[in-house]
């Protein structure tokens, strides 16, 4: 009986519990969230990807931190290994996947606006944003408070679907947090173009993140699983198109201008 309960009833109890809270979470009014309300810190935006190229070439950390908005992702790191010399330390916008990295003290960026990348993609995906932290880690109260915070927001379903069409994605493939961020700020009113990016390698190489040596095994496994859900080559082609249109530029190509 215990085995049946754990394998069947327990799982359904969790699903019912999560579904109940998801209704409340989705119903929270988030119009006052800083970026949703159109309140930029300024027009100049730098988006810092987690690719290994972020640590290659000249050190531009101070230039990164000079931007009005500095966007980072998931379990980004700036303190270990003198990383901030290359990638800076400022973070005004923190994109997160379902692991909810901003709820971990070592990854939280105080004062940053949190955006959940794919929460609105499908209801089942929204549920995973609760399951991984709230059920798997048993941080249920923390997860509920975080997801009900009106300052925490997410990419709209319409924006996600529009970007999928731009990239030519189908099936289970979806955009990376980095691609969603680039698209969001390129299109956002009040942003000065080109948007500056660095650390975007489109998973071309054996190492996924510039801080791979500091990631625990479970995070590395999560990286591998995540890569297979994206289409990095299609994203690379699309970013190259944005560069050609003057909407995006790599920091290494214009560092002397800042």
N, C-alpha and C positions, 0 to 999 in steps of 0.2 A: 504493500500500500504506500509506503514512503517513497519507493522508487517511482511509482505511477504519479504520485503527487508532484514530485520534483520535476518529472519529465513532461507532465501535461498540465495539471491544475496550476502549479506555481508559475509556469510560463504565461498562461492565460490571465492569471491574476495581475501579473506585471503589465501585460498588454492593455488590460482594462484600466489599470491605474495610470499608465502613461497616456492613453487616449483621453481620459478624463482631464488630466492636466494640460494636454496639448490644446484642448478647446479653450481653456482659459489663457494659455500662453499666446495663442494666435489672436485672441480677442483684445489683447492689450493695445491701447492707443500709443503709437510711437511717432506721431507727427512732429513732436517736439525734439526728437533726437537731432543732434547738431547738424549732421549732413543732410538728413531728410528735410530739415527746415532751411537748407541752403546756406548755412552759416560756416563758410570756409574761413580758416585762419588767414588765408591769403591766396593769391592766384597761382603761386608757383608750387608745383607738385613733383615730388620724387618718389618713385615706387621701387623699393628695394627687394628684389627676388632673393631666394635662398640658394641659388646655384653657385657652384665653386668659382665661377669667374668673378664673383663679388670680391674675392681676395687676390685677384690677379692684377698686375700692372701697378700703377701709381696709387698711393693712398689718398683717398678722397673723402674720408670720414667727416672732416670739418665742412666740406662743401655739401655733403648730404644733409648735415644738420642745419645748414643755412636756409633750406627750403621751408616754405610756410607749412606745407603738409608733407609728412614723411610716412609712407605706407609700408607696413611689414606684414609678415604672414606666419600663422601657426606658431611653431616652436622656435622662431628666430632667436638668434643669440648675438649679443654685442659685447658681453663682458669677458668671456673666456678668450684666451689666445690672442689678446690685443686686437680682436676683431674690429673694435670701434675705430681703429686707425683707418680701416678700409670702408666700413659700412656705416660709421657713425653710431650714435646711440639714441637719437631722437625718434619718437614714434607718436604720431598723432592719430593714426588709423590702424587698427589691428584686425585683419581678416582672419577668420578661424573656420576650420572644418568641424566635423562632428566630434572630435576629441575635446573640443572646448578648451583649448590651451590657455585662454585668458583667465580661466578659473584656477590654474596652477600658479602658485606664488612665484616659481622660478621663471615663468613665461609671461606673467601679467605685465602690462605696460600702463602704469598709473596715469590716469587722465586721458588715455587714448579712447577714441570712439571705436566700439567693437561692431564689426559687420560679419554676420554668418553667411558664408559663401553660397551654399546650396540648400539652405534650410527650406526654401520655398519651391524647390524643384519638384518634389512629390511628397505626399503626406507620409509615405513610408520612410523617405529620407529624413524628413523633419523628425520622425520618431527616433531615428538613430542618434540625433543630436542630444536626445534625452537618455537613451539607453546606455551609451558608452560611458558617460560620466555619472549619471544618476543611478543606473542599475548595476553596471559592471564594476564600477569603483565604489558603489554604495554611498555616493555623495548626493543623496536624493534631495535633501533640503537646499544644499548649495546650488544644485542644478536648477531647481524650481525658482529660487530667488534670482539667479542669473538670467534665466530665460524670460522671466516676468519683468525684468528691469526695462522700463520704457526707453532707456538710452541705448539698449542693445537692439540692433536692427538687422535686416538681412536683404540680400539682393531680391528684387521682385521676380515673380514667376515670368512675367512678360520679358524682363531684361535677360533672364537666363535663356529663354526660348529664342529670343531674337539673336543672341550671340551664338547659340547652337547653329542657327541657320547661316549666319555669317561664316562660321567655321566649316560648315558642311558636316556636322556631327549627326549620328543616328544611333539607334539602339540605346545601350547603357552608357555610351560615352557622354561625358559632360565636360564643360570648361574647367580649367584649373582656377584656383583662387586668384592667381596672378593675372590670368587673362581677363577674368571678371573685373578685377581692379583697374586694369588698363582701359578696358572698354568703358567702365563707369566714369572715370575721370576725364577721358577724352571727350565724352559726351556731356559732361556736367557743366552747367552754366556757371560762369565766373572763373573757370580754370584757364590759365594762360597756356596756350599751345606753343611749342610741343611739350607734352608731358615727358619728363626725364625718367629713364629706367636704368637699372643696373642689376646684375646678378640673375639675368634671365638666360638660361642655357638650354631650355626646352628638353631637359633630361638627356642631352647628348653627351654621353660619357659614363664611366663606371661609378662615379660618385654623384649622388643626388643633391646633397646639401654641403655648403661650405663648412659647416660645423659637424660633419658626419662623425668625426672622432669623439665627439662629446655626446652623441646620442645613445641612449640605452637600447638594448636589442629590440624591445617591443616597438620603439619608435622607428627603427630601421625597417622592421617587418611591415609596419603601417605604411611606410614610404613606398615599398615595393608594390603592395596591394593597390595603393592609390595611383601610382604611375599607370598601371594597366587599365584604369578607368578613364584615362585621358587620351587625347590625340596630339602629342607634342609637335609633330611635324606640321600638322595643319595650323597649329597656333603660331609656329615659327613663320610660316608663309604669311599669315595674317598680320603679324607684327611687322614683318618686312614691308608689307603694303602700307601700313600706317606710317612707317618711317619714310617711305617714298612720298607719301602725301604731306609730310611735314607735321604730322600730328603727334609723333613719338620720336624721341632721340635717345641714344645710349649715352650715359654720363661720360664714358671714356672719350667720346667724340666731341664733347663740348665743355669738358671740365675747365678749360682755360677761360671760359666765358663767365664763370661763376666765382 
